[in-house]
Every structure is written in C-alpha cells, then in structure tokens.
Amino acid sequence: MRSNLIETIFTWVLALAFIPLVNGQEEHFVKLWEATIPGIDKISTDGKGNIFITDKQGYLFQFNAKGEPLNQLATSLSAPVTYLDAFKTVNIFLFSASLQRFKILDRFLNPIVDKSIDEIGVLGWVSQACLGNNNSLWVYDETDLRLKKINLNNNALLQAQAINTIIQKNDLEIILLMERYNLLFLQAAEVGIYIFDNQANFLEKIPISTSYKSVIEGDFIYTILQDQLVKTNYLTKVSKSITLSMAKPLDRLALSYLHIILANEKGVAIFERPDDF
C-alpha cells in the first residue's frame, strides 16, 4: 500500500509559473516543480539541496533538488512529527511531542539514536526539541516552563532558563526551537522570535506576528506573513519581501541555497530562489 502511495506521489507533471516580485522588478519567481502529497506535515532541506517531507502518520520522504525520489521511511514514531531538521546534512533530526520521543537518522535514513524524553532525564512534558552543538539536545519543558539543554553523552542538565520570566504571556505557544550558528532561536506564536546564546542567556526579541514557523538562515529570518515571504536581518532589523500570489495558501517553508520550498497539507511547490533573496 505504501509503495502504491509513493508511486502516486511521484506522478506529477513538471510545471513553470511566473510570479512577479512585490517591488515590480523584471525578475521573476519561477516555479520548477510541484507535487500533490496527501497529509504533508513538515518540510526541511539539507546542505546539498535535498528536500525532506513528513506526513501526518510520521512517514519521511526524501527528494533531490530536481524532485526525484531518493528514499522513504516509515519511522518508528508513526505519529505526527513536531520538528524535522536536516540542516546538518550528515544527520536528520525528528521529534514527536505526542510520543515524547526523538530520533536521529544518518543521511541514508538509517537510525542512529531513538530515545524517549524521559530516557535523557527530562520527566516533564516537552513541546519542542532540537539538536544543539557538541551532541546536546535543547528542549522546552512545559511542566516548569523552562528551556533546557541536555548533554546526550551522559544525560546531564547543562542549562535551564525560565521562559515565563522573559515572555510575559500566560497562554504561551512555542512553535519553533532551533539552534543555528551558536545561537538558539525560540519562536512564540503571534509574539515573535527570542534569541539566546548557547548558554541560554537571552539576547533579544524580534517581533513577528504569525503562527507559521519561520526559517533561520545566516543573519536572516524568513517568515510567511499573509501573502508575503518576508526576509528580516535580525542584526540590522531591515526587512524585504516578495509576494506569494498563489491560488492556495502555503504555510510551510523551507530554503536551500538554490530553492524556496513552500507547502501546505496537500502539496509542495519548489521555486527558483531569486539572487537577492
């Protein structure tokens, strides 16, 4: 049954579409290919431009930049994946809040680590988790509202930061936890992105009013805001945007060095990335 589904997924017709930039320049936003995939949940890319997609049953699909299928995996999570991250290329990280479990795969989708949250010494309920540097794991523990860093070599607690003292909001919803470039980015829905150093010390807040997960690349935060894809330099606070004039709303975002990947729960579209975006 799964093989039939895979065959169905990859029987798309390549198409080109031209979407003008919001500033009216002659440059075009070019669609390279698209696919209908039922139940798309999370998307991510690695350093080689490969695209990873999970569906709501926890299945993981891998494509190359041309849209050709490379691998698929029925992960042991068998549940919606809360966070998918292939940024490091050599491994892929998956976390399921509903199962309180995380998994690390190699680039061929072979399992390296498969553990529950309580196995690493966190006994609360974790809503977000991501890999940190030096074989560590960041988690947001909703039981005590703390951001915690765990050493995966010995399960030692390295850092703990009370988030409710920083974000003055009673119904806080954390939608993204991501370490990049020795900084930790925490996104709260409809509030913004909070930036910490790798010791969990709070640095600054970037106000962003959306419930869609952002993408961090270099010095920039990329966010879908209504029909705009907004690029914000979190150092200078300067932003620019392009219009996403799509027939159907797209609320999932990933980036590679060549492509902008946009998706919703029904399909994914891959666009040529403009030189200045």
C-alpha positions as CSV (number, residue, x, y, z in Angstrom):
1,M,0.0,0.0,0.0
2,R,2.8,2.4,0.9
3,S,4.6,1.6,-2.4
4,N,1.4,2.4,-4.3
5,L,1.2,5.7,-2.5
6,I,4.8,6.5,-3.3
7,E,4.2,5.9,-7.0
8,T,1.1,8.1,-6.9
9,I,3.0,10.9,-5.2
10,F,5.7,11.0,-7.8
11,T,3.5,11.0,-10.9
12,W,3.3,14.8,-11.1
13,V,3.8,17.0,-14.2
14,L,6.6,19.5,-14.1
15,A,5.3,23.0,-14.5
16,L,6.6,26.5,-14.7
17,A,4.8,29.5,-13.2
18,F,5.9,33.1,-13.0
19,I,5.1,35.3,-10.0
20,P,6.2,38.9,-10.0
21,L,8.2,40.3,-7.1
22,V,6.4,42.8,-4.9
23,N,8.7,45.6,-5.8
24,G,7.8,45.3,-9.5
25,Q,11.2,44.4,-10.8
26,E,11.6,42.5,-14.1
27,E,12.9,39.5,-12.2
28,H,10.5,36.5,-11.8
29,F,9.8,34.0,-9.1
30,V,9.9,30.7,-11.1
31,K,8.2,27.5,-10.1
32,L,10.4,24.5,-11.0
33,W,8.2,21.6,-10.0
34,E,5.3,20.7,-7.7
35,A,3.7,17.6,-6.3
36,T,0.5,16.6,-4.6
37,I,1.3,14.7,-1.4
38,P,-1.7,14.0,0.9
39,G,-1.2,15.0,4.6
40,I,2.1,16.9,4.3
41,D,3.2,17.9,7.8
42,K,6.8,19.2,8.0
43,I,9.4,20.1,5.4
44,S,13.2,20.6,5.6
45,T,16.3,20.7,3.5
46,D,19.9,19.7,3.8
47,G,23.2,21.4,2.7
48,K,23.0,19.5,-0.7
49,G,19.6,20.8,-1.6
50,N,17.8,17.6,-0.8
51,I,14.2,18.0,0.4
52,F,12.7,16.1,3.3
53,I,8.9,15.8,4.0
54,T,7.0,14.1,6.7
55,D,3.3,13.3,6.5
56,K,0.8,13.2,9.4
57,Q,1.5,9.5,10.0
58,G,5.2,10.1,10.6
59,Y,6.4,8.8,7.2
60,L,9.5,10.5,5.9
61,F,10.2,11.2,2.2
62,Q,13.5,12.4,0.7
63,F,13.7,14.0,-2.8
64,N,16.7,15.5,-4.6
65,A,16.6,19.1,-5.8
66,K,15.1,18.0,-9.2
67,G,12.1,16.4,-7.4
68,E,13.3,12.8,-7.9
69,P,12.6,10.4,-5.0
70,L,15.6,9.2,-3.2
71,N,14.3,7.4,0.0
72,Q,11.3,6.9,2.1
73,L,11.0,5.7,5.6
74,A,8.2,4.5,7.9
75,T,9.7,5.9,11.1
76,S,9.2,4.2,14.4
77,L,7.4,7.5,15.5
78,S,4.3,6.6,13.5
79,A,2.8,9.8,14.6
80,P,2.9,13.5,13.5
81,V,6.4,14.9,13.7
82,T,6.6,18.1,15.7
83,Y,10.0,19.1,14.4
84,L,12.0,17.9,11.4
85,D,15.6,19.3,10.8
86,A,18.0,18.1,8.1
87,F,20.2,21.2,8.3
88,K,23.4,19.4,9.3
89,T,23.3,17.1,6.2
90,V,25.1,14.2,7.9
91,N,22.0,13.6,10.1
92,I,18.3,14.2,10.2
93,F,16.5,15.0,13.5
94,L,12.9,14.2,14.2
95,F,10.9,14.9,17.4
96,S,7.3,13.9,18.2
97,A,5.7,15.8,21.1
98,S,2.7,13.4,21.1
99,L,5.0,10.4,21.7
100,Q,7.6,12.4,23.7
101,R,10.3,10.8,21.6
102,F,13.1,11.9,19.3
103,K,15.1,10.2,16.5
104,I,18.3,10.9,14.7
105,L,19.0,9.4,11.3
106,D,22.1,9.4,9.1
107,R,21.9,10.8,5.6
108,F,20.7,7.5,4.2
109,L,17.8,7.5,6.8
110,N,19.4,4.8,8.9
111,P,18.6,5.2,12.6
112,I,21.5,6.4,14.9
113,V,19.5,7.4,18.0
114,D,16.0,6.6,19.0
115,K,15.1,7.6,22.6
116,S,12.2,8.8,24.7
117,I,12.4,12.2,26.5
118,D,12.4,10.5,29.9
119,E,15.4,8.4,28.9
120,I,17.5,11.5,28.9
121,G,16.4,12.6,32.3
122,V,13.6,15.1,31.5
123,L,10.5,14.0,33.4
124,G,8.2,16.8,32.3
125,W,6.2,17.3,29.1
126,V,8.3,18.6,26.3
127,S,6.6,20.5,23.5
128,Q,9.6,21.4,21.4
129,A,13.1,19.9,21.0
130,C,16.1,20.4,18.7
131,L,19.7,19.3,18.4
132,G,22.4,21.6,19.9
133,N,26.2,21.7,19.5
134,N,28.6,19.1,21.0
135,N,26.0,16.3,21.0
136,S,23.4,18.2,23.1
137,L,19.6,18.5,23.0
138,W,17.6,21.6,23.6
139,V,14.0,21.1,25.0
140,Y,11.2,23.3,26.1
141,D,9.6,21.7,29.2
142,E,6.1,22.9,29.6
143,T,5.8,21.4,33.1
144,D,8.1,24.0,34.6
145,L,8.2,26.4,31.6
146,R,11.9,26.0,31.3
147,L,14.3,25.9,28.3
148,K,16.8,23.1,29.0
149,K,20.0,21.9,27.4
150,I,20.9,18.2,27.9
151,N,24.2,16.5,27.2
152,L,23.3,13.4,25.2
153,N,26.6,11.7,26.2
154,N,25.6,11.4,29.9
155,N,22.1,13.0,30.1
156,A,23.5,15.8,32.3
157,L,21.5,19.0,32.5
158,L,23.7,21.7,31.1
159,Q,21.5,24.8,31.2
160,A,18.0,25.8,32.3
161,Q,16.2,29.1,31.6
162,A,12.8,30.1,32.9
163,I,11.0,31.3,29.8
164,N,7.9,32.8,31.6
165,T,10.1,35.4,33.1
166,I,11.2,36.6,29.6
167,I,7.9,36.1,27.7
168,Q,5.1,37.8,29.7
169,K,2.3,35.7,28.2
170,N,0.1,33.2,30.1
171,D,-1.0,31.1,27.1
172,L,2.4,30.8,25.5
173,E,2.7,28.6,22.5
174,I,6.2,27.7,21.4
175,I,6.1,26.7,17.7
176,L,9.9,26.6,16.9
177,L,13.1,25.8,18.7
178,M,16.2,25.9,16.5
179,E,19.9,26.2,17.1
180,R,21.9,27.9,14.4
181,Y,25.4,29.4,14.4
182,N,25.8,29.1,18.2
183,L,22.5,30.9,18.8
184,L,19.2,29.5,19.9
185,F,16.0,30.7,18.3
186,L,12.7,30.3,20.1
187,Q,9.5,31.3,18.3
188,A,6.3,32.0,20.1
189,A,3.1,32.1,18.0
190,E,1.8,35.6,17.3
191,V,4.5,37.1,19.5
192,G,7.9,36.8,17.9
193,I,11.3,35.1,17.9
194,Y,13.5,35.2,21.0
195,I,17.3,34.8,20.5
196,F,19.5,33.2,23.1
197,D,23.2,32.4,23.2
198,N,24.3,28.8,23.5
199,Q,24.3,29.1,27.3
200,A,20.5,30.0,27.3
201,N,21.2,33.7,28.1
202,F,18.5,35.9,26.5
203,L,19.8,38.3,23.9
204,E,16.9,40.0,22.1
205,K,13.4,39.6,20.7
206,I,12.4,40.0,17.0
207,P,8.6,40.8,16.9
208,I,6.8,38.6,14.3
209,S,3.1,38.2,14.5
210,T,2.4,34.9,12.9
211,S,1.6,31.3,13.8
212,Y,3.7,29.9,10.9
213,K,7.1,28.6,11.7
214,S,10.0,30.7,10.5
215,V,13.3,29.6,8.9
216,I,16.7,30.9,10.1
217,E,19.5,31.2,7.5
218,G,22.7,33.1,8.1
219,D,21.7,36.5,9.6
220,F,18.2,36.3,8.3
221,I,14.7,35.2,9.5
222,Y,12.3,34.1,6.7
223,T,8.6,34.2,7.5
224,I,5.3,33.8,5.7
225,L,3.1,36.7,6.6
226,Q,-0.3,36.6,4.8
227,D,0.7,36.6,1.1
228,Q,4.2,37.8,1.6
229,L,7.5,35.9,2.2
230,V,9.5,38.3,4.4
231,K,13.2,38.3,4.9
232,T,14.4,40.1,8.1
233,N,18.0,40.6,9.1
234,Y,17.9,40.0,12.8
235,L,21.1,42.1,13.3
236,T,20.1,45.2,11.4
237,K,16.3,44.6,11.6
238,V,16.0,45.5,7.9
239,S,13.3,43.6,6.1
240,K,12.3,43.0,2.4
241,S,9.5,40.8,1.0
242,I,8.2,39.1,-2.2
243,T,4.6,38.4,-2.9
244,L,3.3,34.8,-2.9
245,S,0.4,35.1,-5.3
246,M,-0.7,31.5,-5.1
247,A,-4.2,30.1,-5.7
248,K,-4.0,28.1,-2.5
249,P,-2.5,29.3,0.8
250,L,1.0,27.9,1.5
251,D,2.0,27.9,5.2
252,R,5.1,25.6,5.4
253,L,8.5,27.0,4.4
254,A,12.0,25.6,3.8
255,L,15.0,27.0,2.0
256,S,18.0,25.6,0.2
257,Y,20.9,27.5,-1.4
258,L,19.1,27.3,-4.8
259,H,15.4,26.9,-3.9
260,I,12.5,28.2,-1.9
261,I,10.2,25.3,-0.9
262,L,6.6,26.1,0.0
263,A,3.9,23.6,1.0
264,N,0.5,23.1,2.6
265,E,-1.1,19.9,3.8
266,K,-2.0,18.9,0.3
267,G,1.1,19.6,-1.8
268,V,4.6,21.1,-2.2
269,A,6.0,23.6,-4.7
270,I,9.7,24.3,-5.4
271,F,10.7,27.7,-6.7
272,E,14.0,29.0,-8.1
273,R,15.5,31.3,-5.5
274,P,16.0,34.9,-6.6
275,D,19.6,36.0,-6.4
276,D,18.9,38.7,-3.8
277,F,16.6,36.6,-1.6
